[in-house]
Amino acid sequence: MEPNKAVRIRLADGRVLEGIVIQPHLFTGFDVVVLKLRNGYNIGISKRDIAKWEVIGEVEQRRWEEAFERRTAGSGDRVAVIVTGGTILSRVDYKTGGVYPSLDPDYLFELVPELEGLASVTVVPLFSKFSEDMAPADWAKMASAVESELGKGAVGAVVMHGTDTMHYSAAALAFALRASPGPVVFVGAQRSSDRPSSDAYENLLGAIITAKEAPFAESVVAMHSGMEDGVIAVHRGTRVRKMHTSRRDTFTAVNGVPLAYVYAEGGGLRLVASDYRRRDGQVLARPAFSDRAALVKYYPGMPPQLVDALVEAGIRGIVLEGTGFGHVGEQLLGSLKRAIDMGVHVFMTSQTLFGRVNLRVYSRGRELLRLGVIPLEDMVPEVAYVKLAWALANYPADRVPEVMVTPLAYEMSHTSRPDTFIKCR
């Protein structure tokens, strides 16, 4: 049965039910149909109990583009809020049972009334995508939208995004924006905005404050610092990673510390870092990303044919997540050599995340160096992949290795701080 269809269902015991088929979700069983009855209640029906069903009507679905349009509301310095999707401002449509993005300035100020005197907010609908559906082409669209809004006088930009791949997109804009008059603040939520336990309110407030008041002009992620309310951590986009499926404080700095904290209850922004890219009067962007980069996690027994297949598919650069200091099994060496001989750039990161790659400690690492594998210091694997996609699109092939080993957005350092290792809570 297709979601959003009005149906009549006859059960095996003779009962007849009418209602609207609700879009299945993560917790819907494969053998269950969820029906919203005319009285507003939902009912789950085992497919085994359905004797017959028929479509009796269509439910009008409004396109997300029609749900809101670009508008500005509030007063003060202008902050652009760019919508890409995600949980943060999704609401339940109690007519159909579906969840949809409901975003306009009125709803923003309803959700966060403090914004009224804090900033003038322009809502820019870009697209509505699940986080897992984001691709390099979408990063380019986000970068172009941010460039446009900052060029029109916005003091900062907030990008509403699903949390699952938000760290990829935050890293992408860190590389795409080479100069900026203000920060780009990615924000999401682990729970939708109409749930009593939602983290959307404080996350959004923290993001707007950061966009307006932070002295830095970097791409960052603003999310809860802990499980309790009150404090939002602002993480550098090239040093952050989602580390938990459902906790509010899912984002953690890797091989670094937060840039700042925002105190939601009137405490403002407290800067932690002393070294950061400062606000510039101009905006300069290189919003292009290649789809010929790959991120590959090594695992014991990994067949070399996987590397061969990537090369045959036209991949021009590979980031490996090696073990420990950056190692892979002996069986991959031949395929890696062939790839490098064919002009494919191969880089090494570590799947341990914390710490740094060192290919000079053990013999396997030295073998990889001789093949031409390039170590990427303490760069987070996902960030390395994003940077590679950006480098392949913006530089000649012979310059890509040089770009990859040159720090451009605080994505790598040549020394590690032991106090940046955060054990699981």
ABEGO torsion letter per residue (X at the ends): XBBGBBBBBBBAAGBBBBEBBBBBBAABBAABBBBBBAAGBBBBBBAAABABBBBAEBBBBBBAAAABBBBBBEBEBBBBBBBAEEAAABBBBAAAGBBBBBBBAAAAAAABAAAAAABBBBBBBABBBBAAABBAAAAAAAAAAAAAAAAAGBABBBBBBBAAAAAAAAAAAAAABABBABBBBBBBBABBAABAABAAAAAAAAAAAAAAABABBBBBBBBBABABBGBBBBBBAAABBBABAABAAABBBBGBBBABBBBABGAEBBBABABBBBBBABBBBBBBBBAABBBBBBBBGBBAAAAAAAAAAGBABBBBBBBEAGBBBAAAAAAAAAAAAAGBBBBBBBAAGBEBBBAAABAAAAAAAAAGBBBAEABBAAAAAAAAAAAAAABBAAAAAAAAABBAAGABBABBBAAABBBBX
